[in-house]
């Protein structure tokens, strides 16, 4: 499979990624105040939103 370069944009971190057409990916979601439980209390809504997008 050919390696496809990601679009050029500003990076937040120095993570290295191998961009392959049809490959899988992951992402991380954080709150500014990590002590809050907003994401864990609403994980079902987050999963639904991601699945339907």
PyMOL Python script that loads the backbone (N, CA, C, O; Angstrom):
from pymol import cmd

cmd.read_pdbstr("""\
ATOM      1  N   UNK A   1       0.828  -1.189   0.000  1.00  0.00           N
ATOM      2  CA  UNK A   1       0.000   0.000   0.000  1.00  0.00           C
ATOM      3  C   UNK A   1       0.868   1.248   0.000  1.00  0.00           C
ATOM      4  O   UNK A   1       1.883   1.294   0.695  1.00  0.00           O
ATOM      5  N   UNK A   2       0.486   2.254  -0.766  1.00  0.00           N
ATOM      6  CA  UNK A   2       1.267   3.500  -0.757  1.00  0.00           C
ATOM      7  C   UNK A   2       1.023   4.290   0.515  1.00  0.00           C
ATOM      8  O   UNK A   2      -0.065   4.232   1.089  1.00  0.00           O
ATOM      9  N   UNK A   3       2.016   5.017   0.947  1.00  0.00           N
ATOM     10  CA  UNK A   3       1.876   5.883   2.122  1.00  0.00           C
ATOM     11  C   UNK A   3       1.365   7.236   1.645  1.00  0.00           C
ATOM     12  O   UNK A   3       1.911   7.824   0.711  1.00  0.00           O
ATOM     13  N   UNK A   4       0.311   7.724   2.298  1.00  0.00           N
ATOM     14  CA  UNK A   4      -0.300   9.005   1.939  1.00  0.00           C
ATOM     15  C   UNK A   4       0.075  10.026   2.996  1.00  0.00           C
ATOM     16  O   UNK A   4      -0.084   9.775   4.190  1.00  0.00           O
ATOM     17  N   UNK A   5       0.569  11.165   2.569  1.00  0.00           N
ATOM     18  CA  UNK A   5       0.941  12.225   3.508  1.00  0.00           C
ATOM     19  C   UNK A   5      -0.302  12.907   4.050  1.00  0.00           C
ATOM     20  O   UNK A   5      -1.278  13.079   3.321  1.00  0.00           O
ATOM     21  N   UNK A   6      -0.283  13.301   5.329  1.00  0.00           N
ATOM     22  CA  UNK A   6      -1.421  14.023   5.909  1.00  0.00           C
ATOM     23  C   UNK A   6      -1.481  15.434   5.357  1.00  0.00           C
ATOM     24  O   UNK A   6      -0.486  15.938   4.835  1.00  0.00           O
ATOM     25  N   UNK A   7      -2.634  16.076   5.465  1.00  0.00           N
ATOM     26  CA  UNK A   7      -2.712  17.483   5.043  1.00  0.00           C
ATOM     27  C   UNK A   7      -1.805  18.348   5.913  1.00  0.00           C
ATOM     28  O   UNK A   7      -1.588  18.039   7.084  1.00  0.00           O
ATOM     29  N   UNK A   8      -1.283  19.416   5.351  1.00  0.00           N
ATOM     30  CA  UNK A   8      -0.406  20.320   6.107  1.00  0.00           C
ATOM     31  C   UNK A   8      -1.238  21.157   7.064  1.00  0.00           C
ATOM     32  O   UNK A   8      -2.188  21.822   6.649  1.00  0.00           O
ATOM     33  N   UNK A   9      -0.889  21.128   8.333  1.00  0.00           N
ATOM     34  CA  UNK A   9      -1.564  21.939   9.343  1.00  0.00           C
ATOM     35  C   UNK A   9      -0.667  22.055  10.564  1.00  0.00           C
ATOM     36  O   UNK A   9       0.344  21.361  10.679  1.00  0.00           O
ATOM     37  N   UNK A  10      -1.041  22.922  11.449  1.00  0.00           N
ATOM     38  CA  UNK A  10      -0.260  23.141  12.665  1.00  0.00           C
ATOM     39  C   UNK A  10      -0.472  21.953  13.590  1.00  0.00           C
ATOM     40  O   UNK A  10      -1.604  21.530  13.823  1.00  0.00           O
ATOM     41  N   UNK A  11       0.607  21.427  14.107  1.00  0.00           N
ATOM     42  CA  UNK A  11       0.527  20.287  15.018  1.00  0.00           C
ATOM     43  C   UNK A  11       0.564  20.753  16.471  1.00  0.00           C
ATOM     44  O   UNK A  11       1.280  21.691  16.820  1.00  0.00           O
ATOM     45  N   UNK A  12      -0.214  20.086  17.299  1.00  0.00           N
ATOM     46  CA  UNK A  12      -0.193  20.389  18.726  1.00  0.00           C
ATOM     47  C   UNK A  12       0.952  19.648  19.408  1.00  0.00           C
ATOM     48  O   UNK A  12       1.562  20.165  20.344  1.00  0.00           O
ATOM     49  N   UNK A  13       1.240  18.448  18.943  1.00  0.00           N
ATOM     50  CA  UNK A  13       2.280  17.625  19.565  1.00  0.00           C
ATOM     51  C   UNK A  13       3.158  17.029  18.479  1.00  0.00           C
ATOM     52  O   UNK A  13       2.890  17.194  17.289  1.00  0.00           O
ATOM     53  N   UNK A  14       4.184  16.349  18.889  1.00  0.00           N
ATOM     54  CA  UNK A  14       5.113  15.750  17.947  1.00  0.00           C
ATOM     55  C   UNK A  14       4.836  14.279  17.683  1.00  0.00           C
ATOM     56  O   UNK A  14       5.769  13.540  17.369  1.00  0.00           O
ATOM     57  N   UNK A  15       3.593  13.825  17.798  1.00  0.00           N
ATOM     58  CA  UNK A  15       3.288  12.424  17.546  1.00  0.00           C
ATOM     59  C   UNK A  15       3.639  12.048  16.115  1.00  0.00           C
ATOM     60  O   UNK A  15       3.461  12.852  15.200  1.00  0.00           O
ATOM     61  N   UNK A  16       4.129  10.850  15.917  1.00  0.00           N
ATOM     62  CA  UNK A  16       4.417  10.360  14.578  1.00  0.00           C
ATOM     63  C   UNK A  16       3.288   9.422  14.166  1.00  0.00           C
ATOM     64  O   UNK A  16       2.840   8.589  14.954  1.00  0.00           O
ATOM     65  N   UNK A  17       2.846   9.564  12.952  1.00  0.00           N
ATOM     66  CA  UNK A  17       1.749   8.755  12.448  1.00  0.00           C
ATOM     67  C   UNK A  17       2.124   8.198  11.080  1.00  0.00           C
ATOM     68  O   UNK A  17       2.809   8.857  10.298  1.00  0.00           O
ATOM     69  N   UNK A  18       1.676   7.001  10.804  1.00  0.00           N
ATOM     70  CA  UNK A  18       1.825   6.394   9.498  1.00  0.00           C
ATOM     71  C   UNK A  18       0.476   6.497   8.804  1.00  0.00           C
ATOM     72  O   UNK A  18      -0.459   5.786   9.169  1.00  0.00           O
ATOM     73  N   UNK A  19       0.361   7.362   7.818  1.00  0.00           N
ATOM     74  CA  UNK A  19      -0.909   7.593   7.143  1.00  0.00           C
ATOM     75  C   UNK A  19      -1.046   6.642   5.961  1.00  0.00           C
ATOM     76  O   UNK A  19      -0.348   6.777   4.956  1.00  0.00           O
ATOM     77  N   UNK A  20      -1.955   5.678   6.094  1.00  0.00           N
ATOM     78  CA  UNK A  20      -2.196   4.688   5.052  1.00  0.00           C
ATOM     79  C   UNK A  20      -3.674   4.727   4.688  1.00  0.00           C
ATOM     80  O   UNK A  20      -4.537   4.713   5.565  1.00  0.00           O
ATOM     81  N   UNK A  21      -3.958   4.776   3.401  1.00  0.00           N
ATOM     82  CA  UNK A  21      -5.352   4.800   2.946  1.00  0.00           C
ATOM     83  C   UNK A  21      -6.102   3.606   3.527  1.00  0.00           C
ATOM     84  O   UNK A  21      -5.636   2.470   3.437  1.00  0.00           O
ATOM     85  N   UNK A  22      -7.266   3.866   4.122  1.00  0.00           N
ATOM     86  CA  UNK A  22      -8.079   2.803   4.709  1.00  0.00           C
ATOM     87  C   UNK A  22      -7.620   2.352   6.081  1.00  0.00           C
ATOM     88  O   UNK A  22      -8.204   1.430   6.651  1.00  0.00           O
ATOM     89  N   UNK A  23      -6.592   2.978   6.623  1.00  0.00           N
ATOM     90  CA  UNK A  23      -6.089   2.603   7.941  1.00  0.00           C
ATOM     91  C   UNK A  23      -7.017   3.061   9.051  1.00  0.00           C
ATOM     92  O   UNK A  23      -7.904   3.883   8.824  1.00  0.00           O
ATOM     93  N   UNK A  24      -6.820   2.542  10.230  1.00  0.00           N
ATOM     94  CA  UNK A  24      -7.634   2.953  11.373  1.00  0.00           C
ATOM     95  C   UNK A  24      -6.906   4.066  12.131  1.00  0.00           C
ATOM     96  O   UNK A  24      -5.729   4.329  11.883  1.00  0.00           O
ATOM     97  N   UNK A  25      -7.609   4.708  13.044  1.00  0.00           N
ATOM     98  CA  UNK A  25      -7.041   5.823  13.765  1.00  0.00           C
ATOM     99  C   UNK A  25      -7.656   5.905  15.147  1.00  0.00           C
ATOM    100  O   UNK A  25      -8.634   5.220  15.444  1.00  0.00           O
ATOM    101  N   UNK A  26      -7.086   6.737  15.984  1.00  0.00           N
ATOM    102  CA  UNK A  26      -7.652   7.008  17.300  1.00  0.00           C
ATOM    103  C   UNK A  26      -7.479   8.487  17.594  1.00  0.00           C
ATOM    104  O   UNK A  26      -6.685   9.174  16.952  1.00  0.00           O
ATOM    105  N   UNK A  27      -8.222   8.958  18.555  1.00  0.00           N
ATOM    106  CA  UNK A  27      -8.040  10.329  18.997  1.00  0.00           C
ATOM    107  C   UNK A  27      -8.290  10.387  20.497  1.00  0.00           C
ATOM    108  O   UNK A  27      -8.917   9.497  21.071  1.00  0.00           O
ATOM    109  N   UNK A  28      -7.800  11.425  21.108  1.00  0.00           N
ATOM    110  CA  UNK A  28      -7.949  11.616  22.544  1.00  0.00           C
ATOM    111  C   UNK A  28      -8.745  12.889  22.789  1.00  0.00           C
ATOM    112  O   UNK A  28      -8.506  13.917  22.155  1.00  0.00           O
ATOM    113  N   UNK A  29      -9.683  12.808  23.705  1.00  0.00           N
ATOM    114  CA  UNK A  29     -10.489  13.964  24.075  1.00  0.00           C
ATOM    115  C   UNK A  29     -10.204  14.271  25.545  1.00  0.00           C
ATOM    116  O   UNK A  29     -10.277  13.385  26.397  1.00  0.00           O
ATOM    117  N   UNK A  30      -9.885  15.513  25.830  1.00  0.00           N
ATOM    118  CA  UNK A  30      -9.632  15.950  27.199  1.00  0.00           C
ATOM    119  C   UNK A  30     -10.383  17.241  27.476  1.00  0.00           C
ATOM    120  O   UNK A  30     -10.689  18.009  26.564  1.00  0.00           O
ATOM    121  N   UNK A  31     -10.670  17.461  28.728  1.00  0.00           N
ATOM    122  CA  UNK A  31     -11.239  18.732  29.167  1.00  0.00           C
ATOM    123  C   UNK A  31     -10.114  19.584  29.742  1.00  0.00           C
ATOM    124  O   UNK A  31      -9.107  19.057  30.214  1.00  0.00           O
ATOM    125  N   UNK A  32     -10.287  20.888  29.700  1.00  0.00           N
ATOM    126  CA  UNK A  32      -9.294  21.777  30.296  1.00  0.00           C
ATOM    127  C   UNK A  32      -9.132  21.455  31.783  1.00  0.00           C
ATOM    128  O   UNK A  32      -8.017  21.447  32.305  1.00  0.00           O
ATOM    129  N   UNK A  33     -10.250  21.191  32.455  1.00  0.00           N
ATOM    130  CA  UNK A  33     -10.217  20.794  33.869  1.00  0.00           C
ATOM    131  C   UNK A  33     -10.427  19.285  33.913  1.00  0.00           C
ATOM    132  O   UNK A  33     -11.562  18.810  33.877  1.00  0.00           O
ATOM    133  N   UNK A  34      -9.351  18.545  33.990  1.00  0.00           N
ATOM    134  CA  UNK A  34      -9.427  17.083  33.912  1.00  0.00           C
ATOM    135  C   UNK A  34     -10.083  16.438  35.130  1.00  0.00           C
ATOM    136  O   UNK A  34     -10.351  15.237  35.125  1.00  0.00           O
ATOM    137  N   UNK A  35     -10.339  17.217  36.160  1.00  0.00           N
ATOM    138  CA  UNK A  35     -11.022  16.661  37.328  1.00  0.00           C
ATOM    139  C   UNK A  35     -12.512  16.466  37.077  1.00  0.00           C
ATOM    140  O   UNK A  35     -13.160  15.681  37.769  1.00  0.00           O
ATOM    141  N   UNK A  36     -13.062  17.178  36.085  1.00  0.00           N
ATOM    142  CA  UNK A  36     -14.486  17.060  35.776  1.00  0.00           C
ATOM    143  C   UNK A  36     -14.787  15.700  35.164  1.00  0.00           C
ATOM    144  O   UNK A  36     -13.930  15.108  34.508  1.00  0.00           O
ATOM    145  N   UNK A  37     -15.994  15.205  35.375  1.00  0.00           N
ATOM    146  CA  UNK A  37     -16.392  13.893  34.868  1.00  0.00           C
ATOM    147  C   UNK A  37     -17.359  14.003  33.697  1.00  0.00           C
ATOM    148  O   UNK A  37     -18.071  13.048  33.385  1.00  0.00           O
ATOM    149  N   UNK A  38     -17.387  15.159  33.053  1.00  0.00           N
ATOM    150  CA  UNK A  38     -18.314  15.408  31.966  1.00  0.00           C
ATOM    151  C   UNK A  38     -18.221  14.352  30.866  1.00  0.00           C
ATOM    152  O   UNK A  38     -19.246  13.856  30.400  1.00  0.00           O
ATOM    153  N   UNK A  39     -17.011  14.005  30.449  1.00  0.00           N
ATOM    154  CA  UNK A  39     -16.854  13.038  29.365  1.00  0.00           C
ATOM    155  C   UNK A  39     -17.251  11.629  29.785  1.00  0.00           C
ATOM    156  O   UNK A  39     -17.936  10.933  29.035  1.00  0.00           O
ATOM    157  N   UNK A  40     -16.832  11.200  30.967  1.00  0.00           N
ATOM    158  CA  UNK A  40     -17.162   9.842  31.393  1.00  0.00           C
ATOM    159  C   UNK A  40     -18.642   9.699  31.716  1.00  0.00           C
ATOM    160  O   UNK A  40     -19.216   8.626  31.530  1.00  0.00           O
ATOM    161  N   UNK A  41     -19.259  10.761  32.193  1.00  0.00           N
ATOM    162  CA  UNK A  41     -20.695  10.700  32.483  1.00  0.00           C
ATOM    163  C   UNK A  41     -21.532  10.682  31.204  1.00  0.00           C
ATOM    164  O   UNK A  41     -22.678  10.233  31.219  1.00  0.00           O
ATOM    165  N   UNK A  42     -20.965  11.168  30.102  1.00  0.00           N
ATOM    166  CA  UNK A  42     -21.698  11.255  28.841  1.00  0.00           C
ATOM    167  C   UNK A  42     -21.014  10.474  27.715  1.00  0.00           C
ATOM    168  O   UNK A  42     -21.111  10.847  26.546  1.00  0.00           O
ATOM    169  N   UNK A  43     -20.328   9.395  28.073  1.00  0.00           N
ATOM    170  CA  UNK A  43     -19.580   8.632  27.079  1.00  0.00           C
ATOM    171  C   UNK A  43     -20.490   8.060  25.992  1.00  0.00           C
ATOM    172  O   UNK A  43     -20.076   7.958  24.837  1.00  0.00           O
ATOM    173  N   UNK A  44     -21.704   7.692  26.338  1.00  0.00           N
ATOM    174  CA  UNK A  44     -22.644   7.176  25.348  1.00  0.00           C
ATOM    175  C   UNK A  44     -22.954   8.197  24.273  1.00  0.00           C
ATOM    176  O   UNK A  44     -23.005   7.863  23.090  1.00  0.00           O
ATOM    177  N   UNK A  45     -23.161   9.427  24.674  1.00  0.00           N
ATOM    178  CA  UNK A  45     -23.441  10.503  23.702  1.00  0.00           C
ATOM    179  C   UNK A  45     -22.224  10.776  22.824  1.00  0.00           C
ATOM    180  O   UNK A  45     -22.367  11.014  21.625  1.00  0.00           O
ATOM    181  N   UNK A  46     -21.033  10.741  23.409  1.00  0.00           N
ATOM    182  CA  UNK A  46     -19.812  10.940  22.646  1.00  0.00           C
ATOM    183  C   UNK A  46     -19.634   9.833  21.610  1.00  0.00           C
ATOM    184  O   UNK A  46     -19.305  10.108  20.456  1.00  0.00           O
ATOM    185  N   UNK A  47     -19.850   8.590  22.017  1.00  0.00           N
ATOM    186  CA  UNK A  47     -19.733   7.450  21.088  1.00  0.00           C
ATOM    187  C   UNK A  47     -20.749   7.562  19.960  1.00  0.00           C
ATOM    188  O   UNK A  47     -20.420   7.315  18.799  1.00  0.00           O
ATOM    189  N   UNK A  48     -21.975   7.932  20.291  1.00  0.00           N
ATOM    190  CA  UNK A  48     -23.027   8.087  19.263  1.00  0.00           C
ATOM    191  C   UNK A  48     -22.649   9.185  18.286  1.00  0.00           C
ATOM    192  O   UNK A  48     -22.773   9.003  17.075  1.00  0.00           O
ATOM    193  N   UNK A  49     -22.192  10.318  18.790  1.00  0.00           N
ATOM    194  CA  UNK A  49     -21.811  11.437  17.925  1.00  0.00           C
ATOM    195  C   UNK A  49     -20.687  11.042  16.989  1.00  0.00           C
ATOM    196  O   UNK A  49     -20.715  11.382  15.807  1.00  0.00           O
ATOM    197  N   UNK A  50     -19.695  10.326  17.503  1.00  0.00           N
ATOM    198  CA  UNK A  50     -18.581   9.898  16.671  1.00  0.00           C
ATOM    199  C   UNK A  50     -19.038   8.898  15.606  1.00  0.00           C
ATOM    200  O   UNK A  50     -18.639   8.996  14.446  1.00  0.00           O
ATOM    201  N   UNK A  51     -19.858   7.958  15.998  1.00  0.00           N
ATOM    202  CA  UNK A  51     -20.332   6.916  15.081  1.00  0.00           C
ATOM    203  C   UNK A  51     -21.176   7.528  13.956  1.00  0.00           C
ATOM    204  O   UNK A  51     -21.116   7.053  12.822  1.00  0.00           O
ATOM    205  N   UNK A  52     -21.951   8.559  14.247  1.00  0.00           N
ATOM    206  CA  UNK A  52     -22.862   9.141  13.270  1.00  0.00           C
ATOM    207  C   UNK A  52     -22.227  10.260  12.442  1.00  0.00           C
ATOM    208  O   UNK A  52     -22.850  10.777  11.515  1.00  0.00           O
ATOM    209  N   UNK A  53     -21.014  10.626  12.767  1.00  0.00           N
ATOM    210  CA  UNK A  53     -20.352  11.710  12.035  1.00  0.00           C
ATOM    211  C   UNK A  53     -19.571  11.171  10.865  1.00  0.00           C
ATOM    212  O   UNK A  53     -18.947  11.940  10.133  1.00  0.00           O
TER     213      UNK A  53
END
""", "prot")
cmd.dss("prot")
cmd.show_as("cartoon", "prot")
cmd.util.cbc("prot")
cmd.orient("prot")
